[in-house]
């Protein structure tokens, strides 16, 4: 994963080998680094932040002879990137659910994002994760527009042996979410996972629909699901959903196939919200917590 960013970091650190970092040399190397980051689908504002901070840290600096310049640059790069992705207040989802369960009320999570990002499959993976930790789950099919959406979620529910609440196509999505919450409350289930529509071609109606679902279901957590391979499109989508829903965090799907690696950096920076989990495969077990330190280690493993 993240081969393009790793290559950009490695190229920069290899280029900065002089004990004194002159302005002309630094400008040239940072210019090349900037292009590499942009080609890795890192959002322009993120690139500007990283490059500006690096130039401030490195310009005219004379590194002591006892210090390896490549190691020094790696440290400064790591600090800049860490500040972008690790200064978010990351909710511990399992602890939040545990706390809510003690009150006797179900914990409600609404999943947001456009069609095609793997949102429904991600919900199924999330349900499996919760089951693995001993929580009971009900799925709510509040996507009542996309052909096959109800059947797709129902198939996942059957495979996972969890309950699904749905209505017919064209029904009010907020009513489906409400029914699922009521079902969870009466059946003493722990968590409600709400699948929603993502029809960008009817953008205004979609966002109004999302807002209504949130008003009715009163979710404890709102999670944006983005496709890591969508690059800057995923960042734009995240910004749009944030403006209407103020989601709490994001899940990036298809991260195992992401050779560029820019989506995680960009979404965290552009939205101010943490990356919560990564989808890293096709099975129900392939949902892993996002760890900023592990992410950084992977980026600098060859830099």
Phi, psi and omega in degrees: 000154170062032185298323184293316179293319179301319179294321180295318179295317180296319180296319181293312182296326178292328182283335183267076184249353181281147179291325176252127185261096181286157183299317184294314179295317181296318178300318181294314181293319179291329175296316177295320179297319179299315179298317180298319179294318178298321178290343178267014178068024171279131184299149186302319182293330177290316178301314181299320179296311182296312184295319180297316180294319179296317180298320178297320182285328192253338186298126176069006183282134174255112183280134180301145186298336181281353183255130176285123186297324180295319178296320180297315180296320177301317180298314182294320177297315181299318179297318181296315182288321179300320180297332181284326190247346188247002180263020178265146175282095186275118180289140173272101189300315183295322179291323178296319179295316179302317180295318181291325182298327181294342179273350181085003180256146178288149176269126186250128177237126175256130179257132186237156177144163183283162176297144176097357181271352184091026184297312183295318177295323177297321177298319178297318177297321179296318178299319178297318178300316180295319177299320179299333180262011173087016181261145175270146192224145167232137178262139178242121179269085178269010168266093184257018184244316186288127178301128178089355184297316181294316180296322180296313180293323179297323178295316176299317180300319179296316181295327182269352183059049175236160181282147172235141174246125181210166173230193181279163177299138182093354179290164179289116182301323180296325179293323177296314179299318179298316180299321180294321178294317178296320178298314180298322181293315183287330182264002178059044175270152189278319191223138173249125177249117187256117174274138182232168181280166178210064186261090185296338181289342174241056192307309185298314178298321180300312183293324175295323178295316178301316181299320180293317178302317181294320178297319185281314185280338181049060185295149174280338183210139176238123186239126175273133178250117181239153179270115182301332182280351181280350176061230183292339174297321178296324179294315179298318178297317180298318179298318182295313180294325179298319184296332182261332189240344184048056182297163188265339182184178185229154169240133177254121178271163175060027181293334179294336180260004185275100180274347182271308173089008185280339188296316182298313178300313189290316182293317179299317182287314187290331183256341185072012181249150184281152166279125185266313183218161174238135170274123188235021180173191188260346184271168180294340181275352189271056172227118185236146176299143176276121180246112182305323181291319177295320178301314179295318178301320180292324180292325186258008182296334180236008183277000000 
